[in-house]
Amino acid sequence: MEISGNNRVVIAFGSNLGDREANIQKAIDALSKSCGKVVQVSPYYRSAPEGFVSDNEFVNGCLLLLTDLNPYALLKEIKAIETALGRVKQGTHYEDRCIDLDIIFYESLCIQTPDLQIPHPHYQDRDFVLIPLQALNLDFHPL
């Protein structure tokens, strides 16, 4: 079942374990199947881990998704995709991961709850989000 929609959402993605590009493609395919229509994907950006020590370089990027899912339903689907692709969270600290998906923007919404913060609270401090984000040429921003 393919879903599309009218709400524009920016999702940042990253992987630093296994076949990183394949992990990202699987995540993009899963987002297209269960969340909406992926209409644009930035070029990939390579970066060193931030907030923890690892020899595994990240491949990062951003995508633009059109969805009819509300922000909380979208978050639930994203977490299910991460789990299905093998991501295991072991606490609240940063660690190596096969896939990481974060909602950066959802239209011009601002949401600040314990489970969901939109815009993402740290996006503006991370080159691995900002540089790919520029490639999307967005015409919306929540702040």
C-alpha positions as CSV (number, residue, x, y, z in Angstrom):
1,M,0.0,0.0,0.0
2,E,1.5,3.3,-1.0
3,I,0.6,6.5,0.8
4,S,1.1,10.0,-0.2
5,G,-0.1,13.3,1.3
6,N,-0.1,17.0,1.5
7,N,2.1,17.6,4.6
8,R,5.7,18.3,3.8
9,V,8.2,16.7,6.2
10,V,12.0,16.8,6.3
11,I,13.6,13.7,7.7
12,A,17.3,13.4,8.3
13,F,18.9,10.0,8.0
14,G,22.2,8.4,8.9
15,S,24.0,5.1,9.1
16,N,27.5,4.1,10.3
17,L,27.2,0.3,10.5
18,G,27.2,-2.3,7.8
19,D,26.4,-1.3,4.2
20,R,25.5,2.2,5.0
21,E,24.1,3.2,1.6
22,A,22.0,0.0,1.5
23,N,20.7,0.7,5.0
24,I,19.7,4.2,3.9
25,Q,18.0,2.9,0.7
26,K,16.0,0.3,2.7
27,A,14.9,3.1,5.0
28,I,13.8,5.3,2.1
29,D,11.9,2.4,0.5
30,A,10.2,1.7,3.8
31,L,9.2,5.4,4.3
32,S,7.8,5.3,0.8
33,K,5.7,2.2,1.6
34,S,4.3,3.1,5.0
35,C,4.6,6.9,5.4
36,G,4.1,8.8,2.2
37,K,5.9,9.8,-1.0
38,V,9.6,10.6,-0.9
39,V,9.8,13.4,-3.4
40,Q,13.5,14.5,-2.9
41,V,16.6,13.0,-1.4
42,S,19.8,15.1,-0.8
43,P,23.2,14.0,-1.8
44,Y,24.9,11.9,0.8
45,Y,27.2,13.6,3.3
46,R,30.0,11.8,5.2
47,S,30.8,12.7,8.8
48,A,32.6,11.6,11.8
49,P,30.5,10.5,14.8
50,E,29.4,13.3,17.1
51,G,28.8,12.8,20.8
52,F,30.6,9.5,21.0
53,V,33.8,7.8,19.9
54,S,33.8,5.4,17.0
55,D,36.0,4.4,14.0
56,N,32.8,4.1,11.9
57,E,32.1,7.1,9.6
58,F,28.5,8.1,9.1
59,V,26.7,8.5,5.8
60,N,24.0,11.2,6.3
61,G,21.4,13.1,4.3
62,C,18.0,14.6,4.3
63,L,14.8,13.8,2.4
64,L,11.5,15.5,1.7
65,L,8.4,13.4,2.4
66,L,4.8,14.1,1.6
67,T,2.5,12.4,4.1
68,D,-1.0,12.4,5.5
69,L,0.2,10.9,8.8
70,N,0.1,13.3,11.7
71,P,3.4,13.9,13.4
72,Y,2.9,11.3,16.2
73,A,1.8,8.6,13.8
74,L,4.8,9.4,11.6
75,L,7.1,9.1,14.5
76,K,5.6,5.7,15.4
77,E,6.2,4.5,11.8
78,I,9.8,5.9,11.8
79,K,10.6,4.0,15.0
80,A,9.1,0.8,13.6
81,I,11.2,1.2,10.4
82,E,14.4,1.7,12.5
83,T,13.6,-1.4,14.5
84,A,12.7,-3.5,11.4
85,L,16.1,-2.5,9.9
86,G,17.9,-3.7,13.0
87,R,18.4,-0.6,15.1
88,V,18.7,-1.4,18.8
89,K,18.8,1.5,21.2
90,Q,20.7,0.8,24.4
91,G,19.8,3.8,26.6
92,T,19.9,7.5,25.9
93,H,23.5,7.8,24.9
94,Y,24.8,8.1,21.3
95,E,26.2,4.9,19.7
96,D,26.9,3.3,16.4
97,R,23.7,2.5,14.4
98,C,22.6,0.9,11.2
99,I,20.0,3.5,10.7
100,D,18.8,6.7,12.3
101,L,15.8,8.7,11.2
102,D,14.8,12.0,12.7
103,I,12.0,14.3,11.9
104,I,13.6,17.7,11.4
105,F,10.5,19.7,10.2
106,Y,6.9,18.9,9.8
107,E,5.4,21.8,7.7
108,S,5.7,24.9,10.0
109,L,4.7,23.1,13.1
110,C,6.4,23.6,16.4
111,I,5.9,20.7,18.9
112,Q,7.6,20.4,22.2
113,T,6.6,17.3,24.1
114,P,8.7,14.7,25.9
115,D,8.3,12.3,23.0
116,L,8.5,14.6,20.0
117,Q,10.3,17.9,19.4
118,I,9.7,19.6,16.0
119,P,11.8,21.2,14.7
120,H,14.4,18.8,15.9
121,P,16.2,20.5,18.8
122,H,19.8,20.1,17.5
123,Y,19.5,20.3,13.7
124,Q,20.9,23.8,13.5
125,D,24.1,22.6,15.3
126,R,24.9,19.7,13.0
127,D,26.6,20.1,9.6
128,F,25.5,16.6,8.7
129,V,21.9,17.9,8.7
130,L,22.5,21.5,7.6
131,I,24.5,20.7,4.5
132,P,22.2,18.1,3.0
133,L,19.2,20.2,4.1
134,Q,20.4,23.1,1.8
135,A,20.2,20.7,-1.2
136,L,16.4,20.4,-0.7
137,N,15.7,24.1,-1.4
138,L,12.8,24.3,1.0
139,D,10.2,27.0,0.9
140,F,9.0,26.5,4.5
141,H,10.5,26.6,7.9
142,P,8.9,26.6,11.3
143,L,10.8,29.4,12.9
